């Protein structure tokens, strides 16, 4: 099922995901939060192991950078790191 996300202004809808990247020393995991309107990465974290704290650290960084309280929606795919 395809979902189309849109936002009228910045900091109304954030989407989150995790991925892995191959490096010379092995794989690293990257968690990131993207503002749907601006398409900027507003929070991110890189770690050598995949665990729940990586998702939380990316979200905390994004929240710290945006101090407004405007009814923000945060969406993730509900993978095990987000549960």
LINSULQUI-V387488 format. One record per pair of residues at least 6 apart in sequence whose C-alpha atoms are under 8 Angstrom apart, sorted by the first residue. I is the first residue (numbers start at 1). J is the second residue. If there is no record, write none. Layout:
BEGIN
i = {I I}
j = {J J}
END
This chain:
BEGIN
i = {5 6 6 6 7 7 7 8 9 10 10 10 10 11 11 11 11 11 12 12 12 12 12 12 13 13 13 13 13 13 13 14 14 14 14 14 14 14 14 15 15 15 15 15 15 15 16 16 16 16 16 16 16 16 17 17 17 17 17 18 18 18 18 18 19 19 19 20 20 20 20 21 21 21 21 22 27 28 28 28 28 29 29 29 29 29 30 30 30 30 30 31 31 31 31 31 31 32 32 32 32 32 32 32 32 33 33 33 33 33 33 33 34 34 34 34 35 35 42 42 42 43 43 43 43 43 43 44 44 44 44 44 45 45 45 45 46 47 51 52 52 52 53 55 55 76}
j = {36 13 36 37 13 36 37 37 37 35 36 37 38 35 37 66 70 72 35 37 70 71 72 73 35 36 37 72 73 74 75 33 34 35 36 72 73 74 75 33 34 35 36 74 75 76 31 32 33 34 74 75 76 77 31 32 33 76 77 29 30 31 32 55 29 30 31 27 28 29 30 27 28 29 30 28 48 46 47 48 49 46 47 48 49 50 44 45 46 47 54 44 45 46 54 55 58 41 42 43 44 45 55 58 59 41 42 43 44 58 59 62 40 41 42 43 41 42 61 62 65 58 59 60 61 62 63 57 58 59 61 62 54 55 57 58 54 54 81 80 81 82 81 81 82 82}
END
